[in-house]
């Protein structure tokens, strides 16, 4: 895994944030050598809190697909207004918790 870098989040477009590599199709469902995106830590954590790897691989494997999904679009609208230094806590959605059972 690459080191964290300072850049622009490809999802929320905030600038000068710490970014990490997000596999648009998760490695666990065959995306090891497929496209990636540089996401801020807040967006990256929120994606994995809301969706399973199977959901991400099947229907949310582009930045546009993510931006257009109702569950994360509200978060993106909110996080865009936050300073790049803001640390965000995430919790798995209740819906995602139920799927694990």
Legacy VTK file of the C-alpha trace (Angstrom):
# vtk DataFile Version 3.0
C-alpha trace
ASCII
DATASET POLYDATA
POINTS 101 float
0.000 0.000 0.000
1.262 3.453 -0.877
1.981 6.023 1.771
-0.532 8.711 2.519
-0.070 11.861 0.486
-1.379 15.420 0.537
-3.635 16.191 -2.390
-7.204 16.627 -3.577
-9.899 14.077 -2.800
-11.384 12.753 -6.024
-14.775 12.244 -4.348
-15.443 15.400 -2.310
-12.908 17.641 -4.128
-11.475 19.073 -0.894
-7.904 20.242 -1.430
-4.775 19.846 0.668
-6.105 16.794 2.512
-4.341 13.574 3.419
-5.348 11.086 0.735
-5.200 7.309 0.547
-5.638 4.906 -2.349
-9.146 3.482 -2.719
-9.643 0.507 -5.033
-12.817 1.379 -6.931
-13.439 -2.352 -7.301
-12.282 -3.832 -3.985
-9.303 -6.178 -4.119
-11.403 -8.835 -2.371
-13.763 -8.987 -5.355
-11.118 -8.945 -8.076
-10.047 -5.308 -8.236
-6.352 -5.623 -7.317
-5.206 -4.373 -10.733
-8.210 -2.241 -11.599
-8.589 1.569 -11.316
-8.029 3.355 -8.017
-8.863 6.822 -6.702
-7.156 9.160 -4.253
-9.656 9.818 -1.459
-9.434 11.808 1.750
-9.518 9.654 4.837
-13.034 10.863 5.748
-14.558 9.837 2.402
-12.634 6.557 2.325
-13.812 5.586 5.809
-17.392 6.632 5.072
-17.539 4.507 1.916
-16.434 1.398 3.801
-18.832 2.175 6.647
-21.821 2.360 4.321
-21.175 -0.343 1.740
-19.978 -3.925 1.561
-17.168 -4.838 -0.817
-19.723 -6.743 -2.883
-21.867 -3.593 -3.294
-18.844 -1.526 -4.232
-17.693 -4.053 -6.823
-21.128 -4.618 -8.325
-22.578 -1.128 -8.626
-20.384 1.569 -7.072
-17.052 1.156 -8.814
-16.619 4.643 -10.273
-16.395 8.056 -8.641
-19.550 9.129 -10.496
-21.489 6.083 -9.263
-20.473 6.937 -5.700
-21.330 10.630 -6.063
-24.779 9.746 -7.400
-25.640 7.250 -4.656
-28.091 8.616 -2.083
-26.331 7.145 0.958
-23.032 8.936 0.432
-24.142 12.031 -1.506
-25.407 13.704 1.682
-22.069 13.010 3.376
-20.164 14.473 0.415
-22.271 17.632 0.526
-21.517 17.981 4.252
-17.795 17.089 4.171
-17.109 19.611 1.389
-17.901 22.358 3.900
-15.487 20.993 6.528
-11.865 22.120 6.916
-9.254 19.672 5.650
-7.964 19.261 9.200
-11.312 17.953 10.516
-11.160 14.393 11.820
-14.363 12.483 11.197
-15.546 9.470 13.156
-17.485 6.862 11.239
-19.719 4.029 12.314
-21.120 1.226 10.232
-24.665 1.991 9.160
-27.383 -0.004 10.896
-28.282 -1.501 7.529
-24.694 -2.663 6.992
-24.524 -4.110 10.539
-27.676 -6.194 9.878
-26.182 -7.664 6.683
-23.278 -9.195 8.599
-25.575 -11.415 10.657
LINES 1 102
101 0 1 2 3 4 5 6 7 8 9 10 11 12 13 14 15 16 17 18 19 20 21 22 23 24 25 26 27 28 29 30 31 32 33 34 35 36 37 38 39 40 41 42 43 44 45 46 47 48 49 50 51 52 53 54 55 56 57 58 59 60 61 62 63 64 65 66 67 68 69 70 71 72 73 74 75 76 77 78 79 80 81 82 83 84 85 86 87 88 89 90 91 92 93 94 95 96 97 98 99 100
